[in-house]
Amino acid sequence: MRDAETVGKNVRIHRELAVLSIRELAAQAGIAQATLWSIEAGRQAPQPRTLRKIAVGLDIEPRELLTAVLFNMGSVGDAPSGGPPPAGGLRRANCSANCSKNDRQ
């Protein structure tokens, strides 16, 4: 179940970064909204074909849904308490040991 939860969390993060609703992503991916909801909730691990469809709908590689999504919000003092991150301060890095220094910042 842990793998299903990880993939589901990654799907949701990437969907929200793409500013898509579940309905919009399901339509773009050609899958049922209920299936996408179940995957995001971690209740169902997607079949490889479904994972590829979701990745295409998000315009990312399928492996990005299988690996951890890391965020760098800058230092604590960069944004007012409760405020948004500074412009350019929220970065998505989905990299392995060979990613560039800029990807990890």
C-alpha positions as CSV (number, residue, x, y, z in Angstrom):
1,M,0.0,0.0,0.0
2,R,2.9,2.4,0.6
3,D,3.8,2.4,-3.1
4,A,0.2,3.3,-4.0
5,E,0.3,6.1,-1.4
6,T,3.6,7.5,-2.8
7,V,2.3,7.4,-6.4
8,G,-1.0,9.0,-5.3
9,K,0.7,11.8,-3.5
10,N,3.0,12.4,-6.4
11,V,0.1,12.5,-8.9
12,R,-1.7,15.0,-6.7
13,I,1.3,17.2,-6.3
14,H,2.0,17.3,-10.0
15,R,-1.7,17.9,-10.8
16,E,-1.8,20.8,-8.4
17,L,1.5,22.2,-9.8
18,A,-0.1,22.0,-13.3
19,V,-3.2,23.8,-11.8
20,L,-5.5,21.0,-13.0
21,S,-8.7,19.7,-11.3
22,I,-9.2,16.0,-11.0
23,R,-11.9,16.3,-13.8
24,E,-9.5,18.1,-16.1
25,L,-6.6,15.7,-15.6
26,A,-8.9,12.7,-16.0
27,A,-10.1,14.1,-19.3
28,Q,-6.6,14.8,-20.5
29,A,-5.4,11.4,-19.5
30,G,-8.4,9.6,-20.8
31,I,-9.3,7.8,-17.5
32,A,-12.3,7.9,-15.2
33,Q,-12.4,10.6,-12.5
34,A,-13.1,7.9,-10.0
35,T,-10.0,6.1,-11.0
36,L,-7.9,9.2,-10.6
37,W,-9.4,10.0,-7.3
38,S,-8.7,6.5,-6.0
39,I,-5.1,6.7,-7.2
40,E,-4.6,10.1,-5.6
41,A,-6.1,8.8,-2.3
42,G,-3.6,5.9,-2.3
43,R,-6.4,3.3,-2.5
44,Q,-5.3,2.0,-5.8
45,A,-1.9,1.5,-7.5
46,P,-2.2,2.5,-11.1
47,Q,-1.5,-0.1,-13.8
48,P,1.6,0.8,-16.0
49,R,-0.7,1.9,-18.8
50,T,-2.7,4.2,-16.6
51,L,0.4,5.6,-15.1
52,R,1.6,6.5,-18.6
53,K,-1.7,8.1,-19.4
54,I,-1.6,10.2,-16.3
55,A,2.0,11.3,-17.0
56,V,1.0,12.3,-20.6
57,G,-1.9,14.3,-19.1
58,L,0.6,16.1,-16.8
59,D,3.2,16.5,-19.6
60,I,5.9,14.7,-17.5
61,E,7.7,11.4,-17.6
62,P,6.1,8.4,-15.8
63,R,9.1,8.0,-13.6
64,E,8.4,11.4,-12.1
65,L,5.3,9.9,-10.5
66,L,7.4,7.1,-9.0
67,T,10.1,9.1,-7.3
68,A,10.0,11.6,-4.5
69,V,9.0,15.2,-5.2
70,L,11.3,17.6,-3.4
71,F,10.5,21.2,-2.6
72,N,12.8,24.1,-1.7
73,M,10.9,27.0,-0.3
74,G,14.0,29.1,0.5
75,S,15.0,30.1,4.0
76,V,12.3,30.7,6.6
77,G,12.9,34.5,6.6
78,D,12.2,34.8,2.9
79,A,8.5,35.0,3.1
80,P,6.2,36.5,5.7
81,S,4.6,34.1,8.1
82,G,1.7,32.4,6.4
83,G,2.4,34.1,3.1
84,P,3.3,32.7,-0.2
85,P,6.9,31.6,-1.0
86,P,9.0,34.3,-2.6
87,A,8.9,34.6,-6.4
88,G,10.9,31.7,-7.8
89,G,11.4,30.3,-4.3
90,L,9.2,27.2,-4.8
91,R,11.1,24.8,-7.0
92,R,10.3,21.3,-8.0
93,A,13.3,19.0,-8.2
94,N,12.8,15.4,-9.2
95,C,16.3,14.2,-9.5
96,S,18.6,11.3,-8.7
97,A,22.2,11.5,-7.5
98,N,23.3,12.8,-11.0
99,C,21.0,15.9,-11.1
100,S,22.6,19.3,-11.5
101,K,23.4,21.6,-8.6
102,N,20.7,24.0,-9.8
103,D,18.1,21.3,-9.6
104,R,18.9,20.8,-5.9
105,Q,18.8,24.5,-5.0
